[in-house]
Amino acid sequence: MPTVPTRRRPAPPDLPAFADRAEAGVRLGGALREALGEFKFPDVERPVVFAIPRGGVAVAAGVARCLAAPLEVIVVRKIGHPEAPEFGLGAIAEGGEPVFDDAVLAEAGLTVADLADVVERERAELARRVDVYRGDAGHGDHPDRNRTAIVVDDGLATGVTARAALRAVAGRLGGGRNRPVRTVLAVPIAAQGSLESINAEADEVVTVVTARRLRSVGEWYADFGQLTDADVLTLLAEGQP
């Protein structure tokens, strides 16, 4: 996909920028509604919002309401360091292959082969979450596959999770070479250094705040509590038309 300018707004002087994910979703939805009118590709008026669980669902719910768009999930799992699982080295999304941060892998002194066991564990958890979140509810069954896909998360740090999600969504909704799906990544807070690589994956990127230095996504929220599977299911049910 071609690299395009990132649409972003200046960061406020103080942290946190958002009270919680719900407020972030409302503000992001407003930014998207304004930006969508400027996008120059077909079917932009009929978007589908894809949330990255779990935290991204709480943001995406507000976005979907603002745009009067259906709310779906694109399930992604982080691939962590074998000895420090919170240290992300890559990600894998449903229907896709693992995506790795080559620079971080090299810094950790690891190869893709070293992470084979971790990848298998995350595939199993990925399948479990897909079954829980989607099950037999029929989410994701859109007659017109060639719709603008808006992928939403609660923040963009390294960007590897977003890359995996964008590739999976493009594969899931893509309509062939003559009319490919158009993808938009939308996040309330993004690390400036990660935007260049994401611009190569998405047709457009919309953010509310861009940070020169992003130590953690959570520091930009006054309330960054963790969501449960039950929370995700409730938000998804409320987001269906």
PEGINOR-V587988 format. One record per helix or strand of 2 or more residues. SS is the DSSP state (H for helix, E for strand). FROM is the first residue (numbers start at 1). LEN is the number of residues. If there is no record, write none. Layout:
SS&FROM&LEN ; SS&FROM&LEN
This chain:
H&21&16 ; E&48&4 ; H&55&13 ; E&70&4 ; E&76&6 ; E&84&10 ; E&99&2 ; H&102&7 ; H&112&22 ; E&149&5 ; H&160&14 ; E&183&9 ; H&192&8 ; E&204&8 ; H&218&3 ; H&229&10
